[in-house]
Amino acid sequence: MSTSTSTNSSIIYTTRLSESDTVTNKLIYQVKQHQLSDRELNKLQARCSKELSDLRNELNVLLHELRVIADLHTDKPLSPSKAA
């Protein structure tokens, strides 16, 4: 599993189930066909819950960064071309 870090943020991006349509479709098929054991389903649920939590945390960081940028631009006076 490869891990890379964004240069502008403290977010660490890793490979996720949701990043691969092939993996997602395969898992959906396996679930619908009852090919996964209870143990496998529990592991899948735990992994999906963790990924969802990670995505929420990343979204919160990005929203915070956007708010900081917006606040910086709000404090600046309008340029003459924008004021007209």
mmCIF file as gemmi writes it, N, C-alpha and C atoms, coordinates in Angstrom:
data_model
loop_
_atom_site.group_PDB
_atom_site.id
_atom_site.type_symbol
_atom_site.label_atom_id
_atom_site.label_alt_id
_atom_site.label_comp_id
_atom_site.label_asym_id
_atom_site.label_entity_id
_atom_site.label_seq_id
_atom_site.pdbx_PDB_ins_code
_atom_site.Cartn_x
_atom_site.Cartn_y
_atom_site.Cartn_z
_atom_site.occupancy
_atom_site.B_iso_or_equiv
_atom_site.pdbx_formal_charge
_atom_site.auth_seq_id
_atom_site.auth_asym_id
_atom_site.pdbx_PDB_model_num
ATOM 1 N N . MET Axp A 1 ? 0.842 -1.174 0 1 0 ? 1 A 1
ATOM 2 C CA . MET Axp A 1 ? 0 0 0 1 0 ? 1 A 1
ATOM 3 C C . MET Axp A 1 ? 0.888 1.238 0 1 0 ? 1 A 1
ATOM 4 N N . SER Axp A 2 ? 0.744 2.085 -0.992 1 0 ? 2 A 1
ATOM 5 C CA . SER Axp A 2 ? 1.579 3.272 -1.087 1 0 ? 2 A 1
ATOM 6 C C . SER Axp A 2 ? 0.943 4.429 -0.335 1 0 ? 2 A 1
ATOM 7 N N . THR Axp A 3 ? 1.816 5.265 0.219 1 0 ? 3 A 1
ATOM 8 C CA . THR Axp A 3 ? 1.345 6.426 0.963 1 0 ? 3 A 1
ATOM 9 C C . THR Axp A 3 ? 2.087 7.652 0.462 1 0 ? 3 A 1
ATOM 10 N N . SER Axp A 4 ? 1.354 8.714 0.209 1 0 ? 4 A 1
ATOM 11 C CA . SER Axp A 4 ? 1.978 9.97 -0.184 1 0 ? 4 A 1
ATOM 12 C C . SER Axp A 4 ? 1.379 11.095 0.639 1 0 ? 4 A 1
ATOM 13 N N . THR Axp A 5 ? 2.139 12.175 0.785 1 0 ? 5 A 1
ATOM 14 C CA . THR Axp A 5 ? 1.671 13.302 1.569 1 0 ? 5 A 1
ATOM 15 C C . THR Axp A 5 ? 1.516 14.513 0.674 1 0 ? 5 A 1
ATOM 16 N N . SER Axp A 6 ? 0.423 15.224 0.824 1 0 ? 6 A 1
ATOM 17 C CA . SER Axp A 6 ? 0.194 16.456 0.073 1 0 ? 6 A 1
ATOM 18 C C . SER Axp A 6 ? 1.167 17.518 0.56 1 0 ? 6 A 1
ATOM 19 N N . THR Axp A 7 ? 1.654 18.359 -0.351 1 0 ? 7 A 1
ATOM 20 C CA . THR Axp A 7 ? 2.626 19.37 0.033 1 0 ? 7 A 1
ATOM 21 C C . THR Axp A 7 ? 2.002 20.538 0.777 1 0 ? 7 A 1
ATOM 22 N N . ASN Axp A 8 ? 0.73 20.836 0.549 1 0 ? 8 A 1
ATOM 23 C CA . ASN Axp A 8 ? 0.091 21.996 1.166 1 0 ? 8 A 1
ATOM 24 C C . ASN Axp A 8 ? -0.757 21.658 2.375 1 0 ? 8 A 1
ATOM 25 N N . SER Axp A 9 ? -0.819 20.4 2.737 1 0 ? 9 A 1
ATOM 26 C CA . SER Axp A 9 ? -1.744 20.012 3.787 1 0 ? 9 A 1
ATOM 27 C C . SER Axp A 9 ? -1.13 18.915 4.643 1 0 ? 9 A 1
ATOM 28 N N . SER Axp A 10 ? -1.704 18.733 5.814 1 0 ? 10 A 1
ATOM 29 C CA . SER Axp A 10 ? -1.227 17.685 6.703 1 0 ? 10 A 1
ATOM 30 C C . SER Axp A 10 ? -1.941 16.365 6.451 1 0 ? 10 A 1
ATOM 31 N N . ILE Axp A 11 ? -2.716 16.3 5.398 1 0 ? 11 A 1
ATOM 32 C CA . ILE Axp A 11 ? -3.494 15.103 5.092 1 0 ? 11 A 1
ATOM 33 C C . ILE Axp A 11 ? -2.598 14.058 4.441 1 0 ? 11 A 1
ATOM 34 N N . ILE Axp A 12 ? -2.736 12.815 4.881 1 0 ? 12 A 1
ATOM 35 C CA . ILE Axp A 12 ? -2.016 11.713 4.265 1 0 ? 12 A 1
ATOM 36 C C . ILE Axp A 12 ? -3.012 10.901 3.455 1 0 ? 12 A 1
ATOM 37 N N . TYR Axp A 13 ? -2.719 10.746 2.158 1 0 ? 13 A 1
ATOM 38 C CA . TYR Axp A 13 ? -3.604 10.008 1.27 1 0 ? 13 A 1
ATOM 39 C C . TYR Axp A 13 ? -3.094 8.585 1.1 1 0 ? 13 A 1
ATOM 40 N N . THR Axp A 14 ? -3.972 7.616 1.245 1 0 ? 14 A 1
ATOM 41 C CA . THR Axp A 14 ? -3.618 6.22 1.053 1 0 ? 14 A 1
ATOM 42 C C . THR Axp A 14 ? -4.64 5.572 0.134 1 0 ? 14 A 1
ATOM 43 N N . THR Axp A 15 ? -4.285 4.41 -0.378 1 0 ? 15 A 1
ATOM 44 C CA . THR Axp A 15 ? -5.208 3.682 -1.235 1 0 ? 15 A 1
ATOM 45 C C . THR Axp A 15 ? -6.428 3.26 -0.42 1 0 ? 15 A 1
ATOM 46 N N . ARG Axp A 16 ? -7.594 3.498 -0.983 1 0 ? 16 A 1
ATOM 47 C CA . ARG Axp A 16 ? -8.852 3.172 -0.309 1 0 ? 16 A 1
ATOM 48 C C . ARG Axp A 16 ? -9.698 2.288 -1.207 1 0 ? 16 A 1
ATOM 49 N N . LEU Axp A 17 ? -10.604 1.583 -0.59 1 0 ? 17 A 1
ATOM 50 C CA . LEU Axp A 17 ? -11.554 0.783 -1.359 1 0 ? 17 A 1
ATOM 51 C C . LEU Axp A 17 ? -12.325 1.655 -2.328 1 0 ? 17 A 1
ATOM 52 N N . SER Axp A 18 ? -12.73 2.815 -1.86 1 0 ? 18 A 1
ATOM 53 C CA . SER Axp A 18 ? -13.573 3.704 -2.66 1 0 ? 18 A 1
ATOM 54 C C . SER Axp A 18 ? -12.828 4.343 -3.834 1 0 ? 18 A 1
ATOM 55 N N . GLU Axp A 19 ? -11.499 4.238 -3.867 1 0 ? 19 A 1
ATOM 56 C CA . GLU Axp A 19 ? -10.735 4.835 -4.957 1 0 ? 19 A 1
ATOM 57 C C . GLU Axp A 19 ? -10.65 3.935 -6.183 1 0 ? 19 A 1
ATOM 58 N N . SER Axp A 20 ? -11.101 2.702 -6.048 1 0 ? 20 A 1
ATOM 59 C CA . SER Axp A 20 ? -11.022 1.763 -7.162 1 0 ? 20 A 1
ATOM 60 C C . SER Axp A 20 ? -12.413 1.242 -7.494 1 0 ? 20 A 1
ATOM 61 N N . ASP Axp A 21 ? -12.898 1.628 -8.667 1 0 ? 21 A 1
ATOM 62 C CA . ASP Axp A 21 ? -14.209 1.128 -9.104 1 0 ? 21 A 1
ATOM 63 C C . ASP Axp A 21 ? -14.2 -0.385 -9.245 1 0 ? 21 A 1
ATOM 64 N N . THR Axp A 22 ? -13.077 -0.941 -9.689 1 0 ? 22 A 1
ATOM 65 C CA . THR Axp A 22 ? -12.979 -2.393 -9.862 1 0 ? 22 A 1
ATOM 66 C C . THR Axp A 22 ? -13.141 -3.111 -8.538 1 0 ? 22 A 1
ATOM 67 N N . VAL Axp A 23 ? -12.433 -2.641 -7.517 1 0 ? 23 A 1
ATOM 68 C CA . VAL Axp A 23 ? -12.522 -3.265 -6.192 1 0 ? 23 A 1
ATOM 69 C C . VAL Axp A 23 ? -13.918 -3.084 -5.621 1 0 ? 23 A 1
ATOM 70 N N . THR Axp A 24 ? -14.459 -1.884 -5.758 1 0 ? 24 A 1
ATOM 71 C CA . THR Axp A 24 ? -15.803 -1.604 -5.246 1 0 ? 24 A 1
ATOM 72 C C . THR Axp A 24 ? -16.833 -2.514 -5.905 1 0 ? 24 A 1
ATOM 73 N N . ASN Axp A 25 ? -16.784 -2.615 -7.223 1 0 ? 25 A 1
ATOM 74 C CA . ASN Axp A 25 ? -17.735 -3.472 -7.942 1 0 ? 25 A 1
ATOM 75 C C . ASN Axp A 25 ? -17.571 -4.943 -7.572 1 0 ? 25 A 1
ATOM 76 N N . LYS Axp A 26 ? -16.334 -5.38 -7.392 1 0 ? 26 A 1
ATOM 77 C CA . LYS Axp A 26 ? -16.095 -6.768 -6.994 1 0 ? 26 A 1
ATOM 78 C C . LYS Axp A 26 ? -16.686 -7.04 -5.612 1 0 ? 26 A 1
ATOM 79 N N . LEU Axp A 27 ? -16.49 -6.111 -4.69 1 0 ? 27 A 1
ATOM 80 C CA . LEU Axp A 27 ? -17.038 -6.281 -3.344 1 0 ? 27 A 1
ATOM 81 C C . LEU Axp A 27 ? -18.563 -6.273 -3.351 1 0 ? 27 A 1
ATOM 82 N N . ILE Axp A 28 ? -19.144 -5.38 -4.14 1 0 ? 28 A 1
ATOM 83 C CA . ILE Axp A 28 ? -20.609 -5.344 -4.246 1 0 ? 28 A 1
ATOM 84 C C . ILE Axp A 28 ? -21.123 -6.683 -4.769 1 0 ? 28 A 1
ATOM 85 N N . TYR Axp A 29 ? -20.477 -7.197 -5.791 1 0 ? 29 A 1
ATOM 86 C CA . TYR Axp A 29 ? -20.879 -8.486 -6.358 1 0 ? 29 A 1
ATOM 87 C C . TYR Axp A 29 ? -20.766 -9.601 -5.318 1 0 ? 29 A 1
ATOM 88 N N . GLN Axp A 30 ? -19.633 -9.619 -4.596 1 0 ? 30 A 1
ATOM 89 C CA . GLN Axp A 30 ? -19.431 -10.663 -3.591 1 0 ? 30 A 1
ATOM 90 C C . GLN Axp A 30 ? -20.467 -10.579 -2.476 1 0 ? 30 A 1
ATOM 91 N N . VAL Axp A 31 ? -20.814 -9.382 -2.073 1 0 ? 31 A 1
ATOM 92 C CA . VAL Axp A 31 ? -21.823 -9.218 -1.02 1 0 ? 31 A 1
ATOM 93 C C . VAL Axp A 31 ? -23.178 -9.692 -1.524 1 0 ? 31 A 1
ATOM 94 N N . LYS Axp A 32 ? -23.551 -9.27 -2.737 1 0 ? 32 A 1
ATOM 95 C CA . LYS Axp A 32 ? -24.85 -9.667 -3.292 1 0 ? 32 A 1
ATOM 96 C C . LYS Axp A 32 ? -24.952 -11.171 -3.512 1 0 ? 32 A 1
ATOM 97 N N . GLN Axp A 33 ? -23.831 -11.809 -3.824 1 0 ? 33 A 1
ATOM 98 C CA . GLN Axp A 33 ? -23.82 -13.249 -4.071 1 0 ? 33 A 1
ATOM 99 C C . GLN Axp A 33 ? -23.581 -14.05 -2.791 1 0 ? 33 A 1
ATOM 100 N N . HIS Axp A 34 ? -23.504 -13.36 -1.652 1 0 ? 34 A 1
ATOM 101 C CA . HIS Axp A 34 ? -23.276 -14.009 -0.347 1 0 ? 34 A 1
ATOM 102 C C . HIS Axp A 34 ? -21.988 -14.822 -0.358 1 0 ? 34 A 1
ATOM 103 N N . GLN Axp A 35 ? -20.938 -14.255 -0.959 1 0 ? 35 A 1
ATOM 104 C CA . GLN Axp A 35 ? -19.664 -14.952 -1.059 1 0 ? 35 A 1
ATOM 105 C C . GLN Axp A 35 ? -18.713 -14.607 0.09 1 0 ? 35 A 1
ATOM 106 N N . LEU Axp A 36 ? -19.102 -13.681 0.943 1 0 ? 36 A 1
ATOM 107 C CA . LEU Axp A 36 ? -18.237 -13.28 2.045 1 0 ? 36 A 1
ATOM 108 C C . LEU Axp A 36 ? -18.752 -13.87 3.352 1 0 ? 36 A 1
ATOM 109 N N . SER Axp A 37 ? -17.818 -14.352 4.153 1 0 ? 37 A 1
ATOM 110 C CA . SER Axp A 37 ? -18.187 -14.91 5.457 1 0 ? 37 A 1
ATOM 111 C C . SER Axp A 37 ? -18.546 -13.765 6.405 1 0 ? 37 A 1
ATOM 112 N N . ASP Axp A 38 ? -19.131 -14.132 7.546 1 0 ? 38 A 1
ATOM 113 C CA . ASP Axp A 38 ? -19.459 -13.113 8.552 1 0 ? 38 A 1
ATOM 114 C C . ASP Axp A 38 ? -18.204 -12.365 8.992 1 0 ? 38 A 1
ATOM 115 N N . ARG Axp A 39 ? -17.122 -13.082 9.148 1 0 ? 39 A 1
ATOM 116 C CA . ARG Axp A 39 ? -15.847 -12.468 9.555 1 0 ? 39 A 1
ATOM 117 C C . ARG Axp A 39 ? -15.375 -11.471 8.499 1 0 ? 39 A 1
ATOM 118 N N . GLU Axp A 40 ? -15.442 -11.864 7.23 1 0 ? 40 A 1
ATOM 119 C CA . GLU Axp A 40 ? -15.03 -10.97 6.143 1 0 ? 40 A 1
ATOM 120 C C . GLU Axp A 40 ? -15.928 -9.741 6.062 1 0 ? 40 A 1
ATOM 121 N N . LEU Axp A 41 ? -17.23 -9.944 6.261 1 0 ? 41 A 1
ATOM 122 C CA . LEU Axp A 41 ? -18.16 -8.812 6.258 1 0 ? 41 A 1
ATOM 123 C C . LEU Axp A 41 ? -17.863 -7.851 7.406 1 0 ? 41 A 1
ATOM 124 N N . ASN Axp A 42 ? -17.539 -8.395 8.566 1 0 ? 42 A 1
ATOM 125 C CA . ASN Axp A 42 ? -17.199 -7.556 9.719 1 0 ? 42 A 1
ATOM 126 C C . ASN Axp A 42 ? -15.926 -6.759 9.46 1 0 ? 42 A 1
ATOM 127 N N . LYS Axp A 43 ? -14.932 -7.413 8.851 1 0 ? 43 A 1
ATOM 128 C CA . LYS Axp A 43 ? -13.683 -6.711 8.51 1 0 ? 43 A 1
ATOM 129 C C . LYS Axp A 43 ? -13.943 -5.617 7.477 1 0 ? 43 A 1
ATOM 130 N N . LEU Axp A 44 ? -14.784 -5.928 6.5 1 0 ? 44 A 1
ATOM 131 C CA . LEU Axp A 44 ? -15.121 -4.953 5.467 1 0 ? 44 A 1
ATOM 132 C C . LEU Axp A 44 ? -15.857 -3.761 6.074 1 0 ? 44 A 1
ATOM 133 N N . GLN Axp A 45 ? -16.791 -4.043 6.958 1 0 ? 45 A 1
ATOM 134 C CA . GLN Axp A 45 ? -17.527 -2.969 7.623 1 0 ? 45 A 1
ATOM 135 C C . GLN Axp A 45 ? -16.592 -2.09 8.445 1 0 ? 45 A 1
ATOM 136 N N . ALA Axp A 46 ? -15.665 -2.704 9.164 1 0 ? 46 A 1
ATOM 137 C CA . ALA Axp A 46 ? -14.714 -1.932 9.969 1 0 ? 46 A 1
ATOM 138 C C . ALA Axp A 46 ? -13.824 -1.067 9.077 1 0 ? 46 A 1
ATOM 139 N N . ARG Axp A 47 ? -13.373 -1.64 7.957 1 0 ? 47 A 1
ATOM 140 C CA . ARG Axp A 47 ? -12.523 -0.873 7.045 1 0 ? 47 A 1
ATOM 141 C C . ARG Axp A 47 ? -13.297 0.297 6.428 1 0 ? 47 A 1
ATOM 142 N N . CYS Axp A 48 ? -14.527 0.043 6.018 1 0 ? 48 A 1
ATOM 143 C CA . CYS Axp A 48 ? -15.353 1.115 5.432 1 0 ? 48 A 1
ATOM 144 C C . CYS Axp A 48 ? -15.641 2.201 6.454 1 0 ? 48 A 1
ATOM 145 N N . SER Axp A 49 ? -15.907 1.813 7.684 1 0 ? 49 A 1
ATOM 146 C CA . SER Axp A 49 ? -16.153 2.808 8.742 1 0 ? 49 A 1
ATOM 147 C C . SER Axp A 49 ? -14.918 3.658 8.981 1 0 ? 49 A 1
ATOM 148 N N . LYS Axp A 50 ? -13.745 3.026 8.984 1 0 ? 50 A 1
ATOM 149 C CA . LYS Axp A 50 ? -12.499 3.771 9.17 1 0 ? 50 A 1
ATOM 150 C C . LYS Axp A 50 ? -12.254 4.71 7.997 1 0 ? 50 A 1
ATOM 151 N N . GLU Axp A 51 ? -12.462 4.221 6.775 1 0 ? 51 A 1
ATOM 152 C CA . GLU Axp A 51 ? -12.275 5.07 5.595 1 0 ? 51 A 1
ATOM 153 C C . GLU Axp A 51 ? -13.229 6.261 5.622 1 0 ? 51 A 1
ATOM 154 N N . LEU Axp A 52 ? -14.463 6.027 6.007 1 0 ? 52 A 1
ATOM 155 C CA . LEU Axp A 52 ? -15.442 7.117 6.087 1 0 ? 52 A 1
ATOM 156 C C . LEU Axp A 52 ? -15.011 8.144 7.125 1 0 ? 52 A 1
ATOM 157 N N . SER Axp A 53 ? -14.546 7.677 8.257 1 0 ? 53 A 1
ATOM 158 C CA . SER Axp A 53 ? -14.063 8.581 9.299 1 0 ? 53 A 1
ATOM 159 C C . SER Axp A 53 ? -12.859 9.379 8.806 1 0 ? 53 A 1
ATOM 160 N N . ASP Axp A 54 ? -11.925 8.706 8.117 1 0 ? 54 A 1
ATOM 161 C CA . ASP Axp A 54 ? -10.755 9.388 7.566 1 0 ? 54 A 1
ATOM 162 C C . ASP Axp A 54 ? -11.171 10.446 6.549 1 0 ? 54 A 1
ATOM 163 N N . LEU Axp A 55 ? -12.12 10.103 5.68 1 0 ? 55 A 1
ATOM 164 C CA . LEU Axp A 55 ? -12.594 11.059 4.671 1 0 ? 55 A 1
ATOM 165 C C . LEU Axp A 55 ? -13.256 12.265 5.321 1 0 ? 55 A 1
ATOM 166 N N . ARG Axp A 56 ? -14.03 12.029 6.371 1 0 ? 56 A 1
ATOM 167 C CA . ARG Axp A 56 ? -14.662 13.15 7.092 1 0 ? 56 A 1
ATOM 168 C C . ARG Axp A 56 ? -13.608 14.064 7.704 1 0 ? 56 A 1
ATOM 169 N N . ASN Axp A 57 ? -12.583 13.451 8.3 1 0 ? 57 A 1
ATOM 170 C CA . ASN Axp A 57 ? -11.51 14.248 8.902 1 0 ? 57 A 1
ATOM 171 C C . ASN Axp A 57 ? -10.774 15.059 7.845 1 0 ? 57 A 1
ATOM 172 N N . GLU Axp A 58 ? -10.483 14.434 6.711 1 0 ? 58 A 1
ATOM 173 C CA . GLU Axp A 58 ? -9.809 15.15 5.62 1 0 ? 58 A 1
ATOM 174 C C . GLU Axp A 58 ? -10.674 16.295 5.105 1 0 ? 58 A 1
ATOM 175 N N . LEU Axp A 59 ? -11.965 16.055 4.981 1 0 ? 59 A 1
ATOM 176 C CA . LEU Axp A 59 ? -12.878 17.105 4.537 1 0 ? 59 A 1
ATOM 177 C C . LEU Axp A 59 ? -12.886 18.265 5.524 1 0 ? 59 A 1
ATOM 178 N N . ASN Axp A 60 ? -12.886 17.967 6.809 1 0 ? 60 A 1
ATOM 179 C CA . ASN Axp A 60 ? -12.853 19.023 7.821 1 0 ? 60 A 1
ATOM 180 C C . ASN Axp A 60 ? -11.584 19.857 7.715 1 0 ? 60 A 1
ATOM 181 N N . VAL Axp A 61 ? -10.439 19.2 7.471 1 0 ? 61 A 1
ATOM 182 C CA . VAL Axp A 61 ? -9.173 19.919 7.308 1 0 ? 61 A 1
ATOM 183 C C . VAL Axp A 61 ? -9.243 20.819 6.077 1 0 ? 61 A 1
ATOM 184 N N . LEU Axp A 62 ? -9.733 20.264 4.962 1 0 ? 62 A 1
ATOM 185 C CA . LEU Axp A 62 ? -9.829 21.051 3.73 1 0 ? 62 A 1
ATOM 186 C C . LEU Axp A 62 ? -10.778 22.238 3.886 1 0 ? 62 A 1
ATOM 187 N N . LEU Axp A 63 ? -11.909 22.016 4.555 1 0 ? 63 A 1
ATOM 188 C CA . LEU Axp A 63 ? -12.855 23.114 4.792 1 0 ? 63 A 1
ATOM 189 C C . LEU Axp A 63 ? -12.224 24.201 5.649 1 0 ? 63 A 1
ATOM 190 N N . HIS Axp A 64 ? -11.465 23.791 6.648 1 0 ? 64 A 1
ATOM 191 C CA . HIS Axp A 64 ? -10.774 24.762 7.497 1 0 ? 64 A 1
ATOM 192 C C . HIS Axp A 64 ? -9.777 25.571 6.666 1 0 ? 64 A 1
ATOM 193 N N . GLU Axp A 65 ? -9.009 24.876 5.805 1 0 ? 65 A 1
ATOM 194 C CA . GLU Axp A 65 ? -8.044 25.57 4.949 1 0 ? 65 A 1
ATOM 195 C C . GLU Axp A 65 ? -8.75 26.556 4.015 1 0 ? 65 A 1
ATOM 196 N N . LEU Axp A 66 ? -9.884 26.148 3.448 1 0 ? 66 A 1
ATOM 197 C CA . LEU Axp A 66 ? -10.638 27.038 2.57 1 0 ? 66 A 1
ATOM 198 C C . LEU Axp A 66 ? -11.168 28.254 3.32 1 0 ? 66 A 1
ATOM 199 N N . ARG Axp A 67 ? -11.619 28.045 4.551 1 0 ? 67 A 1
ATOM 200 C CA . ARG Axp A 67 ? -12.109 29.173 5.353 1 0 ? 67 A 1
ATOM 201 C C . ARG Axp A 67 ? -10.989 30.155 5.666 1 0 ? 67 A 1
ATOM 202 N N . VAL Axp A 68 ? -9.797 29.63 5.947 1 0 ? 68 A 1
ATOM 203 C CA . VAL Axp A 68 ? -8.647 30.505 6.206 1 0 ? 68 A 1
ATOM 204 C C . VAL Axp A 68 ? -8.331 31.333 4.966 1 0 ? 68 A 1
ATOM 205 N N . ILE Axp A 69 ? -8.323 30.675 3.807 1 0 ? 69 A 1
ATOM 206 C CA . ILE Axp A 69 ? -8.064 31.389 2.543 1 0 ? 69 A 1
ATOM 207 C C . ILE Axp A 69 ? -9.142 32.433 2.298 1 0 ? 69 A 1
ATOM 208 N N . ALA Axp A 70 ? -10.396 32.064 2.505 1 0 ? 70 A 1
ATOM 209 C CA . ALA Axp A 70 ? -11.502 33.009 2.297 1 0 ? 70 A 1
ATOM 210 C C . ALA Axp A 70 ? -11.378 34.194 3.24 1 0 ? 70 A 1
ATOM 211 N N . ASP Axp A 71 ? -11.011 33.94 4.493 1 0 ? 71 A 1
ATOM 212 C CA . ASP Axp A 71 ? -10.846 35.033 5.454 1 0 ? 71 A 1
ATOM 213 C C . ASP Axp A 71 ? -9.714 35.963 5.046 1 0 ? 71 A 1
ATOM 214 N N . LEU Axp A 72 ? -8.633 35.412 4.509 1 0 ? 72 A 1
ATOM 215 C CA . LEU Axp A 72 ? -7.513 36.24 4.059 1 0 ? 72 A 1
ATOM 216 C C . LEU Axp A 72 ? -7.945 37.15 2.915 1 0 ? 72 A 1
ATOM 217 N N . HIS Axp A 73 ? -8.74 36.627 2.013 1 0 ? 73 A 1
ATOM 218 C CA . HIS Axp A 73 ? -9.196 37.416 0.872 1 0 ? 73 A 1
ATOM 219 C C . HIS Axp A 73 ? -10.289 38.404 1.261 1 0 ? 73 A 1
ATOM 220 N N . THR Axp A 74 ? -11.045 38.117 2.271 1 0 ? 74 A 1
ATOM 221 C CA . THR Axp A 74 ? -12.093 39.016 2.734 1 0 ? 74 A 1
ATOM 222 C C . THR Axp A 74 ? -11.494 40.25 3.378 1 0 ? 74 A 1
ATOM 223 N N . ASP Axp A 75 ? -10.35 40.102 4.048 1 0 ? 75 A 1
ATOM 224 C CA . ASP Axp A 75 ? -9.699 41.221 4.732 1 0 ? 75 A 1
ATOM 225 C C . ASP Axp A 75 ? -9.003 42.171 3.777 1 0 ? 75 A 1
ATOM 226 N N . LYS Axp A 76 ? -8.746 41.757 2.538 1 0 ? 76 A 1
ATOM 227 C CA . LYS Axp A 76 ? -8.064 42.611 1.572 1 0 ? 76 A 1
ATOM 228 C C . LYS Axp A 76 ? -9.059 43.573 0.933 1 0 ? 76 A 1
ATOM 229 N N . PRO Axp A 77 ? -8.643 44.814 0.679 1 0 ? 77 A 1
ATOM 230 C CA . PRO Axp A 77 ? -9.534 45.747 -0.026 1 0 ? 77 A 1
ATOM 231 C C . PRO Axp A 77 ? -9.697 45.304 -1.474 1 0 ? 77 A 1
ATOM 232 N N . LEU Axp A 78 ? -10.826 45.635 -2.053 1 0 ? 78 A 1
ATOM 233 C CA . LEU Axp A 78 ? -11.078 45.291 -3.442 1 0 ? 78 A 1
ATOM 234 C C . LEU Axp A 78 ? -10.151 46.076 -4.354 1 0 ? 78 A 1
ATOM 235 N N . SER Axp A 79 ? -9.668 45.417 -5.393 1 0 ? 79 A 1
ATOM 236 C CA . SER Axp A 79 ? -8.849 46.115 -6.38 1 0 ? 79 A 1
ATOM 237 C C . SER Axp A 79 ? -9.765 47.058 -7.17 1 0 ? 79 A 1
ATOM 238 N N . PRO Axp A 80 ? -9.213 48.127 -7.777 1 0 ? 80 A 1
ATOM 239 C CA . PRO Axp A 80 ? -10.048 49.082 -8.501 1 0 ? 80 A 1
ATOM 240 C C . PRO Axp A 80 ? -10.906 48.422 -9.59 1 0 ? 80 A 1
ATOM 241 N N . SER Axp A 81 ? -10.405 47.407 -10.275 1 0 ? 81 A 1
ATOM 242 C CA . SER Axp A 81 ? -11.182 46.77 -11.331 1 0 ? 81 A 1
ATOM 243 C C . SER Axp A 81 ? -12.369 45.994 -10.766 1 0 ? 81 A 1
ATOM 244 N N . LYS Axp A 82 ? -12.233 45.474 -9.559 1 0 ? 82 A 1
ATOM 245 C CA . LYS Axp A 82 ? -13.325 44.716 -8.951 1 0 ? 82 A 1
ATOM 246 C C . LYS Axp A 82 ? -14.328 45.622 -8.252 1 0 ? 82 A 1
ATOM 247 N N . ALA Axp A 83 ? -13.897 46.804 -7.85 1 0 ? 83 A 1
ATOM 248 C CA . ALA Axp A 83 ? -14.776 47.726 -7.129 1 0 ? 83 A 1
ATOM 249 C C . ALA Axp A 83 ? -15.779 48.389 -8.073 1 0 ? 83 A 1
ATOM 250 N N . ALA Axp A 84 ? -15.452 48.458 -9.343 1 0 ? 84 A 1
ATOM 251 C CA . ALA Axp A 84 ? -16.332 49.142 -10.298 1 0 ? 84 A 1
ATOM 252 C C . ALA Axp A 84 ? -17.514 48.345 -10.72 1 0 ? 84 A 1
